[in-house]
Amino acid sequence: MKEVIAVIFGITVTPWKLVGFLGALMFAGRWILQALATRRHGKPTIPRSFWIISLAGSAMVTSYFIWGKNDAIGVLTNLLPASVAFYNLIMDIKSGRAGANA
């Protein structure tokens, strides 16, 4: 999966880079979801989907760092946020709170 798909603005695009970019977009985009939920509820709110998107985005970025780039630093920088997101998702589920629909 390291074959070059395209070169866009001097950036070489490979399938693993697409996985990494999509994961980074998901990880960053969760804040838009959180802002929409806060606006909808009129107070700071973190919907359950925030944690799910956090885990999915982190998994994609981590897989890029493992198999696409072979970068231990990238893997380590994603472990703490992923573990916190997993913990918060479990706590949210255990609290019996209805899943958030932002």
Gaussian input, Z-matrix of N, CA and C with variables (Angstrom, degrees):
# hf/3-21g

backbone

0 1
 N
 C     1     B1
 C     2     B2     1     A1
 N     3     B3     2     A2     1     D1
 C     4     B4     3     A3     2     D2
 C     5     B5     4     A4     3     D3
 N     6     B6     5     A5     4     D4
 C     7     B7     6     A6     5     D5
 C     8     B8     7     A7     6     D6
 N     9     B9     8     A8     7     D7
 C    10    B10     9     A9     8     D8
 C    11    B11    10    A10     9     D9
 N    12    B12    11    A11    10    D10
 C    13    B13    12    A12    11    D11
 C    14    B14    13    A13    12    D12
 N    15    B15    14    A14    13    D13
 C    16    B16    15    A15    14    D14
 C    17    B17    16    A16    15    D15
 N    18    B18    17    A17    16    D16
 C    19    B19    18    A18    17    D17
 C    20    B20    19    A19    18    D18
 N    21    B21    20    A20    19    D19
 C    22    B22    21    A21    20    D20
 C    23    B23    22    A22    21    D21
 N    24    B24    23    A23    22    D22
 C    25    B25    24    A24    23    D23
 C    26    B26    25    A25    24    D24
 N    27    B27    26    A26    25    D25
 C    28    B28    27    A27    26    D26
 C    29    B29    28    A28    27    D27
 N    30    B30    29    A29    28    D28
 C    31    B31    30    A30    29    D29
 C    32    B32    31    A31    30    D30
 N    33    B33    32    A32    31    D31
 C    34    B34    33    A33    32    D32
 C    35    B35    34    A34    33    D33
 N    36    B36    35    A35    34    D34
 C    37    B37    36    A36    35    D35
 C    38    B38    37    A37    36    D36
 N    39    B39    38    A38    37    D37
 C    40    B40    39    A39    38    D38
 C    41    B41    40    A40    39    D39
 N    42    B42    41    A41    40    D40
 C    43    B43    42    A42    41    D41
 C    44    B44    43    A43    42    D42
 N    45    B45    44    A44    43    D43
 C    46    B46    45    A45    44    D44
 C    47    B47    46    A46    45    D45
 N    48    B48    47    A47    46    D46
 C    49    B49    48    A48    47    D47
 C    50    B50    49    A49    48    D48
 N    51    B51    50    A50    49    D49
 C    52    B52    51    A51    50    D50
 C    53    B53    52    A52    51    D51
 N    54    B54    53    A53    52    D52
 C    55    B55    54    A54    53    D53
 C    56    B56    55    A55    54    D54
 N    57    B57    56    A56    55    D55
 C    58    B58    57    A57    56    D56
 C    59    B59    58    A58    57    D57
 N    60    B60    59    A59    58    D58
 C    61    B61    60    A60    59    D59
 C    62    B62    61    A61    60    D60
 N    63    B63    62    A62    61    D61
 C    64    B64    63    A63    62    D62
 C    65    B65    64    A64    63    D63
 N    66    B66    65    A65    64    D64
 C    67    B67    66    A66    65    D65
 C    68    B68    67    A67    66    D66
 N    69    B69    68    A68    67    D67
 C    70    B70    69    A69    68    D68
 C    71    B71    70    A70    69    D69
 N    72    B72    71    A71    70    D70
 C    73    B73    72    A72    71    D71
 C    74    B74    73    A73    72    D72
 N    75    B75    74    A74    73    D73
 C    76    B76    75    A75    74    D74
 C    77    B77    76    A76    75    D75
 N    78    B78    77    A77    76    D76
 C    79    B79    78    A78    77    D77
 C    80    B80    79    A79    78    D78
 N    81    B81    80    A80    79    D79
 C    82    B82    81    A81    80    D80
 C    83    B83    82    A82    81    D81
 N    84    B84    83    A83    82    D82
 C    85    B85    84    A84    83    D83
 C    86    B86    85    A85    84    D84
 N    87    B87    86    A86    85    D85
 C    88    B88    87    A87    86    D86
 C    89    B89    88    A88    87    D87
 N    90    B90    89    A89    88    D88
 C    91    B91    90    A90    89    D89
 C    92    B92    91    A91    90    D90
 N    93    B93    92    A92    91    D91
 C    94    B94    93    A93    92    D92
 C    95    B95    94    A94    93    D93
 N    96    B96    95    A95    94    D94
 C    97    B97    96    A96    95    D95
 C    98    B98    97    A97    96    D96
 N    99    B99    98    A98    97    D97
 C   100   B100    99    A99    98    D98
 C   101   B101   100   A100    99    D99
 N   102   B102   101   A101   100   D100
 C   103   B103   102   A102   101   D101
 C   104   B104   103   A103   102   D102
 N   105   B105   104   A104   103   D103
 C   106   B106   105   A105   104   D104
 C   107   B107   106   A106   105   D105
 N   108   B108   107   A107   106   D106
 C   109   B109   108   A108   107   D107
 C   110   B110   109   A109   108   D108
 N   111   B111   110   A110   109   D109
 C   112   B112   111   A111   110   D110
 C   113   B113   112   A112   111   D111
 N   114   B114   113   A113   112   D112
 C   115   B115   114   A114   113   D113
 C   116   B116   115   A115   114   D114
 N   117   B117   116   A116   115   D115
 C   118   B118   117   A117   116   D116
 C   119   B119   118   A118   117   D117
 N   120   B120   119   A119   118   D118
 C   121   B121   120   A120   119   D119
 C   122   B122   121   A121   120   D120
 N   123   B123   122   A122   121   D121
 C   124   B124   123   A123   122   D122
 C   125   B125   124   A124   123   D123
 N   126   B126   125   A125   124   D124
 C   127   B127   126   A126   125   D125
 C   128   B128   127   A127   126   D126
 N   129   B129   128   A128   127   D127
 C   130   B130   129   A129   128   D128
 C   131   B131   130   A130   129   D129
 N   132   B132   131   A131   130   D130
 C   133   B133   132   A132   131   D131
 C   134   B134   133   A133   132   D132
 N   135   B135   134   A134   133   D133
 C   136   B136   135   A135   134   D134
 C   137   B137   136   A136   135   D135
 N   138   B138   137   A137   136   D136
 C   139   B139   138   A138   137   D137
 C   140   B140   139   A139   138   D138
 N   141   B141   140   A140   139   D139
 C   142   B142   141   A141   140   D140
 C   143   B143   142   A142   141   D141
 N   144   B144   143   A143   142   D142
 C   145   B145   144   A144   143   D143
 C   146   B146   145   A145   144   D144
 N   147   B147   146   A146   145   D145
 C   148   B148   147   A147   146   D146
 C   149   B149   148   A148   147   D147
 N   150   B150   149   A149   148   D148
 C   151   B151   150   A150   149   D149
 C   152   B152   151   A151   150   D150
 N   153   B153   152   A152   151   D151
 C   154   B154   153   A153   152   D152
 C   155   B155   154   A154   153   D153
 N   156   B156   155   A155   154   D154
 C   157   B157   156   A156   155   D155
 C   158   B158   157   A157   156   D156
 N   159   B159   158   A158   157   D157
 C   160   B160   159   A159   158   D158
 C   161   B161   160   A160   159   D159
 N   162   B162   161   A161   160   D160
 C   163   B163   162   A162   161   D161
 C   164   B164   163   A163   162   D162
 N   165   B165   164   A164   163   D163
 C   166   B166   165   A165   164   D164
 C   167   B167   166   A166   165   D165
 N   168   B168   167   A167   166   D166
 C   169   B169   168   A168   167   D167
 C   170   B170   169   A169   168   D168
 N   171   B171   170   A170   169   D169
 C   172   B172   171   A171   170   D170
 C   173   B173   172   A172   171   D171
 N   174   B174   173   A173   172   D172
 C   175   B175   174   A174   173   D173
 C   176   B176   175   A175   174   D174
 N   177   B177   176   A176   175   D175
 C   178   B178   177   A177   176   D176
 C   179   B179   178   A178   177   D177
 N   180   B180   179   A179   178   D178
 C   181   B181   180   A180   179   D179
 C   182   B182   181   A181   180   D180
 N   183   B183   182   A182   181   D181
 C   184   B184   183   A183   182   D182
 C   185   B185   184   A184   183   D183
 N   186   B186   185   A185   184   D184
 C   187   B187   186   A186   185   D185
 C   188   B188   187   A187   186   D186
 N   189   B189   188   A188   187   D187
 C   190   B190   189   A189   188   D188
 C   191   B191   190   A190   189   D189
 N   192   B192   191   A191   190   D190
 C   193   B193   192   A192   191   D191
 C   194   B194   193   A193   192   D192
 N   195   B195   194   A194   193   D193
 C   196   B196   195   A195   194   D194
 C   197   B197   196   A196   195   D195
 N   198   B198   197   A197   196   D196
 C   199   B199   198   A198   197   D197
 C   200   B200   199   A199   198   D198
 N   201   B201   200   A200   199   D199
 C   202   B202   201   A201   200   D200
 C   203   B203   202   A202   201   D201
 N   204   B204   203   A203   202   D202
 C   205   B205   204   A204   203   D203
 C   206   B206   205   A205   204   D204
 N   207   B207   206   A206   205   D205
 C   208   B208   207   A207   206   D206
 C   209   B209   208   A208   207   D207
 N   210   B210   209   A209   208   D208
 C   211   B211   210   A210   209   D209
 C   212   B212   211   A211   210   D210
 N   213   B213   212   A212   211   D211
 C   214   B214   213   A213   212   D212
 C   215   B215   214   A214   213   D213
 N   216   B216   215   A215   214   D214
 C   217   B217   216   A216   215   D215
 C   218   B218   217   A217   216   D216
 N   219   B219   218   A218   217   D217
 C   220   B220   219   A219   218   D218
 C   221   B221   220   A220   219   D219
 N   222   B222   221   A221   220   D220
 C   223   B223   222   A222   221   D221
 C   224   B224   223   A223   222   D222
 N   225   B225   224   A224   223   D223
 C   226   B226   225   A225   224   D224
 C   227   B227   226   A226   225   D225
 N   228   B228   227   A227   226   D226
 C   229   B229   228   A228   227   D227
 C   230   B230   229   A229   228   D228
 N   231   B231   230   A230   229   D229
 C   232   B232   231   A231   230   D230
 C   233   B233   232   A232   231   D231
 N   234   B234   233   A233   232   D232
 C   235   B235   234   A234   233   D233
 C   236   B236   235   A235   234   D234
 N   237   B237   236   A236   235   D235
 C   238   B238   237   A237   236   D236
 C   239   B239   238   A238   237   D237
 N   240   B240   239   A239   238   D238
 C   241   B241   240   A240   239   D239
 C   242   B242   241   A241   240   D240
 N   243   B243   242   A242   241   D241
 C   244   B244   243   A243   242   D242
 C   245   B245   244   A244   243   D243
 N   246   B246   245   A245   244   D244
 C   247   B247   246   A246   245   D245
 C   248   B248   247   A247   246   D246
 N   249   B249   248   A248   247   D247
 C   250   B250   249   A249   248   D248
 C   251   B251   250   A250   249   D249
 N   252   B252   251   A251   250   D250
 C   253   B253   252   A252   251   D251
 C   254   B254   253   A253   252   D252
 N   255   B255   254   A254   253   D253
 C   256   B256   255   A255   254   D254
 C   257   B257   256   A256   255   D255
 N   258   B258   257   A257   256   D256
 C   259   B259   258   A258   257   D257
 C   260   B260   259   A259   258   D258
 N   261   B261   260   A260   259   D259
 C   262   B262   261   A261   260   D260
 C   263   B263   262   A262   261   D261
 N   264   B264   263   A263   262   D262
 C   265   B265   264   A264   263   D263
 C   266   B266   265   A265   264   D264
 N   267   B267   266   A266   265   D265
 C   268   B268   267   A267   266   D266
 C   269   B269   268   A268   267   D267
 N   270   B270   269   A269   268   D268
 C   271   B271   270   A270   269   D269
 C   272   B272   271   A271   270   D270
 N   273   B273   272   A272   271   D271
 C   274   B274   273   A273   272   D272
 C   275   B275   274   A274   273   D273
 N   276   B276   275   A275   274   D274
 C   277   B277   276   A276   275   D275
 C   278   B278   277   A277   276   D276
 N   279   B279   278   A278   277   D277
 C   280   B280   279   A279   278   D278
 C   281   B281   280   A280   279   D279
 N   282   B282   281   A281   280   D280
 C   283   B283   282   A282   281   D281
 C   284   B284   283   A283   282   D282
 N   285   B285   284   A284   283   D283
 C   286   B286   285   A285   284   D284
 C   287   B287   286   A286   285   D285
 N   288   B288   287   A287   286   D286
 C   289   B289   288   A288   287   D287
 C   290   B290   289   A289   288   D288
 N   291   B291   290   A290   289   D289
 C   292   B292   291   A291   290   D290
 C   293   B293   292   A292   291   D291
 N   294   B294   293   A293   292   D292
 C   295   B295   294   A294   293   D293
 C   296   B296   295   A295   294   D294
 N   297   B297   296   A296   295   D295
 C   298   B298   297   A297   296   D296
 C   299   B299   298   A298   297   D297
 N   300   B300   299   A299   298   D298
 C   301   B301   300   A300   299   D299
 C   302   B302   301   A301   300   D300
 N   303   B303   302   A302   301   D301
 C   304   B304   303   A303   302   D302
 C   305   B305   304   A304   303   D303

   B1=1.4585
   B2=1.5239
   B3=1.2913
   B4=1.4517
   B5=1.5226
   B6=1.3443
   B7=1.4627
   B8=1.5292
   B9=1.3013
   B10=1.4639
   B11=1.5271
   B12=1.3287
   B13=1.4670
   B14=1.5215
   B15=1.3278
   B16=1.4622
   B17=1.5245
   B18=1.3185
   B19=1.4547
   B20=1.5209
   B21=1.3446
   B22=1.4583
   B23=1.5172
   B24=1.3183
   B25=1.4734
   B26=1.5267
   B27=1.3167
   B28=1.4557
   B29=1.5168
   B30=1.3376
   B31=1.4652
   B32=1.5273
   B33=1.3156
   B34=1.4548
   B35=1.5218
   B36=1.3243
   B37=1.4710
   B38=1.5259
   B39=1.3432
   B40=1.4591
   B41=1.5319
   B42=1.3216
   B43=1.4670
   B44=1.5267
   B45=1.3399
   B46=1.4621
   B47=1.5169
   B48=1.3287
   B49=1.4642
   B50=1.5242
   B51=1.3241
   B52=1.4679
   B53=1.5220
   B54=1.3327
   B55=1.4708
   B56=1.5310
   B57=1.3256
   B58=1.4624
   B59=1.5182
   B60=1.3471
   B61=1.4705
   B62=1.5280
   B63=1.3317
   B64=1.4615
   B65=1.5261
   B66=1.3314
   B67=1.4609
   B68=1.5181
   B69=1.3285
   B70=1.4667
   B71=1.5259
   B72=1.3321
   B73=1.4729
   B74=1.5213
   B75=1.3269
   B76=1.4650
   B77=1.5274
   B78=1.3237
   B79=1.4586
   B80=1.5262
   B81=1.3263
   B82=1.4713
   B83=1.5280
   B84=1.3265
   B85=1.4576
   B86=1.5161
   B87=1.3207
   B88=1.4705
   B89=1.5210
   B90=1.3344
   B91=1.4668
   B92=1.5240
   B93=1.3096
   B94=1.4713
   B95=1.5166
   B96=1.3258
   B97=1.4600
   B98=1.5328
   B99=1.3246
   B100=1.4590
   B101=1.5270
   B102=1.3234
   B103=1.4689
   B104=1.5244
   B105=1.3179
   B106=1.4700
   B107=1.5362
   B108=1.3405
   B109=1.4665
   B110=1.5261
   B111=1.3310
   B112=1.4641
   B113=1.5239
   B114=1.3136
   B115=1.4690
   B116=1.5301
   B117=1.3159
   B118=1.4723
   B119=1.5344
   B120=1.3380
   B121=1.4649
   B122=1.5217
   B123=1.3281
   B124=1.4528
   B125=1.5183
   B126=1.3185
   B127=1.4670
   B128=1.5211
   B129=1.3378
   B130=1.4706
   B131=1.5301
   B132=1.3136
   B133=1.4595
   B134=1.5215
   B135=1.3121
   B136=1.4637
   B137=1.5251
   B138=1.3238
   B139=1.4674
   B140=1.5293
   B141=1.3260
   B142=1.4597
   B143=1.5260
   B144=1.3111
   B145=1.4637
   B146=1.5276
   B147=1.3296
   B148=1.4662
   B149=1.5218
   B150=1.3359
   B151=1.4628
   B152=1.5181
   B153=1.3173
   B154=1.4663
   B155=1.5231
   B156=1.3283
   B157=1.4703
   B158=1.5226
   B159=1.3297
   B160=1.4686
   B161=1.5261
   B162=1.3262
   B163=1.4676
   B164=1.5238
   B165=1.3215
   B166=1.4655
   B167=1.5265
   B168=1.3264
   B169=1.4576
   B170=1.5147
   B171=1.3213
   B172=1.4581
   B173=1.5279
   B174=1.3245
   B175=1.4684
   B176=1.5238
   B177=1.3279
   B178=1.4642
   B179=1.5269
   B180=1.3160
   B181=1.4700
   B182=1.5282
   B183=1.3346
   B184=1.4580
   B185=1.5219
   B186=1.3333
   B187=1.4675
   B188=1.5251
   B189=1.3257
   B190=1.4722
   B191=1.5292
   B192=1.3388
   B193=1.4651
   B194=1.5259
   B195=1.3314
   B196=1.4670
   B197=1.5232
   B198=1.3406
   B199=1.4570
   B200=1.5276
   B201=1.3012
   B202=1.4555
   B203=1.5051
   B204=1.3154
   B205=1.4621
   B206=1.5236
   B207=1.3305
   B208=1.4679
   B209=1.5244
   B210=1.3283
   B211=1.4639
   B212=1.5276
   B213=1.3233
   B214=1.4670
   B215=1.5285
   B216=1.3157
   B217=1.4659
   B218=1.5259
   B219=1.3152
   B220=1.4622
   B221=1.5191
   B222=1.3242
   B223=1.4674
   B224=1.5255
   B225=1.3186
   B226=1.4673
   B227=1.5221
   B228=1.3279
   B229=1.4656
   B230=1.5198
   B231=1.3245
   B232=1.4592
   B233=1.5171
   B234=1.3142
   B235=1.4616
   B236=1.5300
   B237=1.3222
   B238=1.4602
   B239=1.5292
   B240=1.3385
   B241=1.4697
   B242=1.5343
   B243=1.3215
   B244=1.4641
   B245=1.5279
   B246=1.3257
   B247=1.4619
   B248=1.5234
   B249=1.3234
   B250=1.4716
   B251=1.5225
   B252=1.3269
   B253=1.4659
   B254=1.5284
   B255=1.3321
   B256=1.4665
   B257=1.5302
   B258=1.3169
   B259=1.4655
   B260=1.5359
   B261=1.3267
   B262=1.4633
   B263=1.5301
   B264=1.3230
   B265=1.4610
   B266=1.5313
   B267=1.3242
   B268=1.4700
   B269=1.5282
   B270=1.3322
   B271=1.4710
   B272=1.5272
   B273=1.3269
   B274=1.4595
   B275=1.5248
   B276=1.3157
   B277=1.4663
   B278=1.5342
   B279=1.3393
   B280=1.4694
   B281=1.5306
   B282=1.3148
   B283=1.4775
   B284=1.5187
   B285=1.3316
   B286=1.4522
   B287=1.5136
   B288=1.3256
   B289=1.4600
   B290=1.5243
   B291=1.2951
   B292=1.4746
   B293=1.5167
   B294=1.3238
   B295=1.4634
   B296=1.5045
   B297=1.3078
   B298=1.4715
   B299=1.5209
   B300=1.2783
   B301=1.4556
   B302=1.5164
   B303=1.3121
   B304=1.4739
   B305=1.5065
   A1=111.22
   A2=116.18
   A3=119.15
   A4=112.12
   A5=116.36
   A6=118.51
   A7=109.61
   A8=114.84
   A9=121.06
   A10=109.52
   A11=115.60
   A12=121.31
   A13=109.39
   A14=115.09
   A15=120.39
   A16=108.55
   A17=114.32
   A18=121.23
   A19=105.62
   A20=115.76
   A21=121.86
   A22=108.53
   A23=116.10
   A24=121.72
   A25=111.51
   A26=116.41
   A27=121.02
   A28=114.62
   A29=117.70
   A30=121.80
   A31=108.42
   A32=116.11
   A33=121.09
   A34=108.75
   A35=116.67
   A36=121.82
   A37=108.87
   A38=115.05
   A39=122.49
   A40=107.75
   A41=118.24
   A42=118.90
   A43=113.06
   A44=117.78
   A45=119.63
   A46=111.67
   A47=117.13
   A48=118.79
   A49=110.20
   A50=117.56
   A51=119.63
   A52=110.85
   A53=116.83
   A54=120.90
   A55=109.56
   A56=116.27
   A57=120.58
   A58=112.69
   A59=116.78
   A60=120.32
   A61=111.09
   A62=116.86
   A63=120.22
   A64=110.89
   A65=116.62
   A66=120.35
   A67=111.88
   A68=116.64
   A69=120.37
   A70=110.73
   A71=116.71
   A72=120.03
   A73=111.17
   A74=117.09
   A75=120.29
   A76=110.08
   A77=115.89
   A78=120.39
   A79=110.59
   A80=117.31
   A81=120.78
   A82=111.35
   A83=117.02
   A84=121.69
   A85=114.47
   A86=116.72
   A87=119.20
   A88=111.08
   A89=117.01
   A90=120.30
   A91=111.14
   A92=116.99
   A93=119.86
   A94=109.06
   A95=116.47
   A96=121.48
   A97=110.53
   A98=116.42
   A99=121.01
   A100=110.65
   A101=117.57
   A102=120.94
   A103=110.80
   A104=117.33
   A105=120.82
   A106=110.80
   A107=116.23
   A108=119.77
   A109=110.69
   A110=116.69
   A111=120.97
   A112=110.43
   A113=115.97
   A114=119.88
   A115=110.54
   A116=115.31
   A117=120.72
   A118=111.51
   A119=117.13
   A120=121.24
   A121=113.39
   A122=116.83
   A123=119.98
   A124=114.18
   A125=117.07
   A126=122.80
   A127=107.55
   A128=117.52
   A129=119.34
   A130=111.15
   A131=115.67
   A132=122.15
   A133=109.35
   A134=115.92
   A135=120.17
   A136=107.40
   A137=116.63
   A138=119.66
   A139=111.45
   A140=115.77
   A141=121.21
   A142=110.96
   A143=117.08
   A144=120.08
   A145=111.79
   A146=117.80
   A147=121.72
   A148=110.14
   A149=116.51
   A150=120.42
   A151=111.31
   A152=116.47
   A153=120.18
   A154=110.33
   A155=117.21
   A156=121.17
   A157=109.94
   A158=117.44
   A159=120.94
   A160=110.54
   A161=116.32
   A162=120.43
   A163=111.97
   A164=116.69
   A165=119.89
   A166=111.14
   A167=116.58
   A168=120.23
   A169=111.88
   A170=116.33
   A171=120.42
   A172=111.11
   A173=117.39
   A174=120.96
   A175=110.94
   A176=116.53
   A177=119.85
   A178=111.41
   A179=116.50
   A180=119.61
   A181=110.17
   A182=116.74
   A183=119.92
   A184=111.30
   A185=117.76
   A186=119.77
   A187=110.70
   A188=117.22
   A189=120.00
   A190=109.83
   A191=116.83
   A192=119.41
   A193=111.87
   A194=118.13
   A195=120.58
   A196=110.95
   A197=116.88
   A198=120.63
   A199=114.11
   A200=117.71
   A201=119.19
   A202=113.90
   A203=116.81
   A204=119.95
   A205=112.89
   A206=117.38
   A207=122.58
   A208=109.76
   A209=115.66
   A210=122.61
   A211=110.19
   A212=116.20
   A213=121.28
   A214=111.64
   A215=118.28
   A216=121.33
   A217=109.79
   A218=117.75
   A219=121.59
   A220=111.83
   A221=116.12
   A222=120.43
   A223=109.65
   A224=116.73
   A225=120.81
   A226=112.02
   A227=117.93
   A228=119.73
   A229=112.47
   A230=117.71
   A231=120.85
   A232=113.22
   A233=118.26
   A234=120.09
   A235=112.79
   A236=118.30
   A237=120.01
   A238=111.78
   A239=119.37
   A240=117.81
   A241=112.65
   A242=117.11
   A243=119.77
   A244=110.99
   A245=116.87
   A246=118.70
   A247=111.44
   A248=118.14
   A249=121.00
   A250=110.20
   A251=117.28
   A252=120.46
   A253=110.67
   A254=116.78
   A255=120.85
   A256=110.43
   A257=116.85
   A258=121.50
   A259=110.78
   A260=116.47
   A261=119.78
   A262=112.23
   A263=117.21
   A264=120.18
   A265=109.72
   A266=116.99
   A267=120.53
   A268=110.19
   A269=117.55
   A270=121.03
   A271=111.02
   A272=116.78
   A273=120.85
   A274=110.88
   A275=116.38
   A276=121.05
   A277=110.10
   A278=116.81
   A279=120.46
   A280=112.41
   A281=116.72
   A282=119.05
   A283=111.36
   A284=116.49
   A285=119.92
   A286=113.47
   A287=115.93
   A288=120.20
   A289=107.88
   A290=115.27
   A291=119.64
   A292=108.31
   A293=116.56
   A294=120.96
   A295=109.83
   A296=115.56
   A297=120.03
   A298=110.33
   A299=115.46
   A300=121.35
   A301=107.21
   A302=114.75
   A303=119.05
   A304=111.07
   D1=21.50
   D2=179.74
   D3=-102.67
   D4=5.94
   D5=179.21
   D6=-68.85
   D7=147.46
   D8=-177.97
   D9=-77.87
   D10=125.20
   D11=177.15
   D12=-87.68
   D13=-43.99
   D14=-177.86
   D15=-163.56
   D16=166.25
   D17=170.89
   D18=-123.41
   D19=114.19
   D20=-175.77
   D21=-118.55
   D22=119.63
   D23=-178.40
   D24=52.26
   D25=38.33
   D26=178.67
   D27=81.51
   D28=2.07
   D29=179.62
   D30=-100.14
   D31=122.57
   D32=177.77
   D33=-77.60
   D34=123.92
   D35=-177.55
   D36=-105.11
   D37=123.44
   D38=174.84
   D39=-119.39
   D40=165.73
   D41=176.77
   D42=-56.15
   D43=-39.75
   D44=179.08
   D45=-66.68
   D46=-34.89
   D47=176.64
   D48=-65.89
   D49=-36.82
   D50=175.85
   D51=-61.42
   D52=-41.61
   D53=176.86
   D54=-61.33
   D55=-45.66
   D56=179.80
   D57=-63.70
   D58=-44.15
   D59=178.90
   D60=-63.23
   D61=-44.48
   D62=179.85
   D63=-63.06
   D64=-41.47
   D65=177.07
   D66=-62.48
   D67=-42.25
   D68=179.01
   D69=-65.47
   D70=-39.58
   D71=177.26
   D72=-64.64
   D73=-41.06
   D74=177.65
   D75=-64.08
   D76=-45.07
   D77=-177.46
   D78=-63.12
   D79=-39.30
   D80=178.18
   D81=-77.37
   D82=-36.87
   D83=-177.17
   D84=-67.46
   D85=-19.28
   D86=178.79
   D87=-61.12
   D88=-25.81
   D89=178.93
   D90=-70.54
   D91=-30.84
   D92=174.59
   D93=-65.63
   D94=-43.90
   D95=176.80
   D96=-58.30
   D97=-43.90
   D98=-179.70
   D99=-64.65
   D100=-41.39
   D101=179.21
   D102=-64.60
   D103=-39.58
   D104=178.14
   D105=-65.36
   D106=-40.41
   D107=178.42
   D108=-64.89
   D109=-40.39
   D110=178.68
   D111=-63.58
   D112=-43.84
   D113=179.37
   D114=-62.81
   D115=-42.06
   D116=-178.17
   D117=-64.73
   D118=-39.10
   D119=-177.39
   D120=-90.84
   D121=-13.26
   D122=179.54
   D123=74.80
   D124=13.56
   D125=176.68
   D126=-156.50
   D127=159.73
   D128=-179.83
   D129=-57.56
   D130=125.24
   D131=-176.34
   D132=-140.35
   D133=137.27
   D134=173.61
   D135=-117.34
   D136=108.30
   D137=-178.80
   D138=-73.72
   D139=157.02
   D140=178.98
   D141=-57.52
   D142=-35.79
   D143=-179.66
   D144=-62.20
   D145=-24.92
   D146=175.19
   D147=-58.19
   D148=-44.74
   D149=-178.63
   D150=-71.50
   D151=-36.63
   D152=178.64
   D153=-65.39
   D154=-45.32
   D155=177.70
   D156=-64.74
   D157=-37.13
   D158=176.79
   D159=-58.30
   D160=-46.75
   D161=-179.54
   D162=-66.28
   D163=-42.89
   D164=179.92
   D165=-64.57
   D166=-46.68
   D167=179.18
   D168=-63.06
   D169=-43.03
   D170=179.32
   D171=-64.56
   D172=-39.68
   D173=177.98
   D174=-62.52
   D175=-40.68
   D176=-179.83
   D177=-68.57
   D178=-44.13
   D179=179.42
   D180=-66.07
   D181=-41.66
   D182=178.69
   D183=-63.38
   D184=-40.90
   D185=178.38
   D186=-64.10
   D187=-36.23
   D188=175.12
   D189=-61.63
   D190=-45.10
   D191=-178.75
   D192=-68.08
   D193=-30.32
   D194=179.74
   D195=-76.89
   D196=-56.85
   D197=-171.21
   D198=-98.29
   D199=-28.51
   D200=-177.18
   D201=-87.21
   D202=-34.47
   D203=-174.45
   D204=-122.10
   D205=-18.00
   D206=-177.67
   D207=54.48
   D208=57.96
   D209=-174.27
   D210=-122.83
   D211=104.23
   D212=-177.52
   D213=-64.90
   D214=-33.43
   D215=179.61
   D216=-63.62
   D217=-44.32
   D218=178.27
   D219=-61.88
   D220=-39.59
   D221=178.39
   D222=-63.78
   D223=-48.24
   D224=-178.19
   D225=-62.82
   D226=-37.11
   D227=-178.96
   D228=-70.99
   D229=-14.79
   D230=178.18
   D231=-98.37
   D232=-13.43
   D233=-176.85
   D234=-68.19
   D235=-45.08
   D236=-178.78
   D237=-65.24
   D238=-50.54
   D239=178.55
   D240=-59.46
   D241=-38.04
   D242=179.52
   D243=-66.79
   D244=-40.97
   D245=179.99
   D246=-68.43
   D247=-36.29
   D248=176.42
   D249=-66.89
   D250=-42.13
   D251=178.45
   D252=-62.89
   D253=-41.86
   D254=178.50
   D255=-63.06
   D256=-46.12
   D257=178.27
   D258=-58.63
   D259=-47.64
   D260=-178.75
   D261=-65.97
   D262=-35.71
   D263=176.96
   D264=-64.41
   D265=-45.28
   D266=178.62
   D267=-61.29
   D268=-45.43
   D269=179.43
   D270=-62.91
   D271=-38.49
   D272=178.64
   D273=-64.61
   D274=-42.19
   D275=179.03
   D276=-66.81
   D277=-44.13
   D278=-179.71
   D279=-65.57
   D280=-28.42
   D281=-178.47
   D282=-70.22
   D283=-12.52
   D284=179.15
   D285=78.05
   D286=8.35
   D287=179.44
   D288=-68.48
   D289=139.90
   D290=178.25
   D291=-62.56
   D292=144.13
   D293=176.99
   D294=-57.04
   D295=138.59
   D296=-176.34
   D297=-79.51
   D298=135.13
   D299=175.63
   D300=-118.24
   D301=90.77
   D302=-176.05
   D303=-78.59

